[in-house]
Amino acid sequence: MRTYAASGIVLRRIDLGEKDRILTILTKELGKLSAVAKGSRRPGSKLGGASEPFTCSKMLLASGRELDVLSQAEIKESFPNTRSEIARVAYAIYFLELVNHFTEERQPNPDLFDTLLSALYVLESGTDPEITARYFELQLLSVLGYEPHFDGCLRCGRRIGRERVAFSPSLGGIVCGKCSAAPNDAIWVPGAAASYVRALRQAEPQTLRQLNVPPGARRDLARMLRWHIRYTLDRDLKSAEFIRAVEAVECTFSCE
């Protein structure tokens, strides 16, 4: 079998038999691919840690007839701080699920790999996971060509101020209240939400900690971007529900 090296981030794993796993891996060189990590479920396996979700490794793989085979892996980053908090784990899994559903196998996109890796580093640094998620969603949509338009009204081109605007996934952006009726899929949000989108878009990963987004704007950003992602993928993401469940539990304990 032909062997090749690749930098990879594990997006998903499925147990195979009693000892093995099937991994979905985003590689920088070849895009998304599936590979068997033989013996990775055995105690002390050298591939055990490298087959964990959102672990980044330098991998040696062999081309197979149906699935490739992961033969060696040198872990470059396992993100221990993220793994120590259930909320950060939930967001990391959300990032992986987004990438998995937005990509086809064997379609190389080095920028997407770097975008995901950067977001995982931001999450690891202790930056607010909710802000990190909105930042990652915008970066992901931009890299893949699905970024919605927030710079002005799609119909008249007018710059948006503080007035309410309609965000429509089918139109791919915002429409001001002075234009004709918004599509049926539109949701109405304050115009300030668009300004926070622009701030996130212009931010650098190391400056996200300083970005102050009030609770109302956070809700609006989450509604718009998740609605756009739902429309684009034509499906709901299980990890988004997991995030909501984790946050509900954390709110219950913090409010007691």
N, C-alpha and C positions, 0 to 999 in steps of 0.2 A: 504493500500500500504506500502511496505517496504521502510523505510527511511534510508539514508546513508549520511555521511559527506565526502566532498572532497575539495581539493584546486583546483581552476579552473581559467583559463584565457579564456575570451570570444574571439573566433576566428571570429565569424560571427553572424549576427542577421538578422532576416526576420520578418517584421510586420505580425501579424496574427489578422485579424478582426480589431476592433477599439481600443482594449485595451491591447492586448497581443503581445508577441514576441516569436518566436522560435529561440533559441540560439544554436550555435555550440560551444562547450566548450572543451578545452583541460584540462583534469584533471590529476593530478600527480598519482592518485591511480588507475584509471580505463581507462586511455587513452582518446581518443576523443569520445564525446557523444552528443546527441541532447536532448534539454529539453525545455519545455514551461515555460516562465516567465509570469504568469498570472497577468494582471493588470499593467504590467511594463510601459505601455505607458500613464497611467493616471498621471496627474500632482501630484507631491508629493509622488509618489509610492516609497516604500522602496526598490523595486527591480529596479527602474529606472536607477540609477547610476551603479549598478552591472551588468546591461545588455548591457553596452557600450563596444564596441570592445577594446581589449587589457587591460581591467580592470582585475586585479587579486583579487580574493575573496576567503574567506572560505565559502563554500556553504553547504546548507542542501537540499538534493533532495529526491524525492520519485519516486520509480520505477512505471512506467505506462505501459499500455498494448502496446502502440505504441511509445509514447514519454515519457520520464521522466518529472517530474515537479519540477521546482526550487521554493522552498517554503520560504527559508531564505538565506540571503547573507550578510556577513560582509566584506566590502571592505578593502583589505590589501594594495593595491597600485593602484592608478588611473593614475599615470604618468602625472601630470599637466603641466610640462615644455614641454613635447612632444606634448601635445594637443594644446599648444599655438603657434606652428609653423607648417605651412602647409607642409613644406618639411619633418619634422620629422614624422608628421602624415602619410604622403605618405609611408615613409620607414617602419613605424610600421605596416601599413596595408599590405605591401609587406611581412613582416615576417609572419604575420598571414596567408596570402594566401599560402605561401610556406608550412607551417606546415599542413594546411588543405588539400592540394592536395597530400602531401607526406604520409599521414596517413590514416589508415582504422579505423573504429569505434571499440571501446572496445578492443584495443590492447595497454595495459599499457606500457609506456616507461618513467619512471621517469627522465632519463637523458635528454630526449627531452624536457620535461617540464622545467627542470632547465636551459637548453640551451636557450630556448625562453625567460624565465624570466630574465636571465642574460643579454641577448641582449637588452631587453627593458630597463633594468636599465642603461646599457651603453648609450643607446640613450637618456635617461632622463638626464644623467649626463652632456650633452653638447658635447660629443665626436662627431667628424665628422660623419654624418650619412652615407656617402658613404663608409668610412672605416669600420664602424660598420656593414654595410650590407655585405661587403666582408667577414668579420670575421664570421658573423652569417652563411652565406652560407657554408663556410668551416666547421664550427662546426656542422651544421645540416647534411651535407653530411657524415661527419665522424660518427656521432651518428647512422645514419640510414644505414651505410654500402655502401654508394655511392661515397665516396671521391675519386677523380681522383688522379693519380700518378704524382707527380712533382719532385721526388727526383733524377730522371735520365731518360735516354732514355729507353723506354719500350722494344726496340728491342736489343740494344747492352749493356744496363746498364751503359753507360758512363755518368759521372756527367756533367751537362750542364753548360757551361760558358756564354759568352756574345753573341754567335752566335744565329741566328734565329732558332727557333724550331717550329714544327707543333704540335698543340694541337688537339687531336681527341677524341670526346666523345665516338665513337664506340669502340675505343681501351681503353679508360679510362685513358688517360694521354698524355704525350708528347713523340715525336719522334724527334731525332736529324736529321740534314740535311745530314749527312753522310750515313745514313741508306737508305734502299729502299724507293720508293715513298710513301708518306703519303696517307691515305685513302681520299676519296672524301669529307668527312665531316670535314676535318682538316682545321684549321685556323692558319696562321703563325704569330708568335709574337717574340719579342726579348727574348733571354734567360734570361735576367734580370727579366722578369715577373715571372719566376719560383722561383727566389730567394725571391721576395716579397710575393709569396704564402707561402713559408716556414717561412718567418718572421711573417706573420699573424697567421699561424698555431701554432707557438711557443709563441705568445704573450699572456699575461694575460689581462683580461678585463680592469684592472686599468692602464695598460701601453699603451693602444691603442692611447691615446692622444699624446704620444711621437713618434709614428710611422710616419715617413715622407715618403709619397709615391707621387712621381711627377705625373703631369697630364697624361703623356703618359702611365705610368705604371698603373694608375687607369683605363684608358680606356681598356688596355689589360686585366687586371684582370676581369673587368666587362664583356668583350666579352667572355672570356674563361668560367667563372663560369655560366653566364646566358645561354650560348650555351650548356654547359653540363647539366644544369637543364632542359632546353628546350628538349634536347634529352632524358633525363631520364623520364620526365613526359609526353612527347609526346604532349605538349600543350604550348601555350603562356599564360602568366599571365597578367591579366588586370592591376594589381597594378604596374607592371613594366612599362607599358605604361603611367600610371598616374604619376609615378616618373619622367619620361622623359618630360612629359608636364609641370610639376611643375618646373623642373630645367630650361626648356626653357624660361618660363615666368620670373623666377628669373634672368636669364642671360640677358634677354632683359632690365629689369629695372636697373641692375647693370652696364650695358654697356652704358646706356644713359648719 
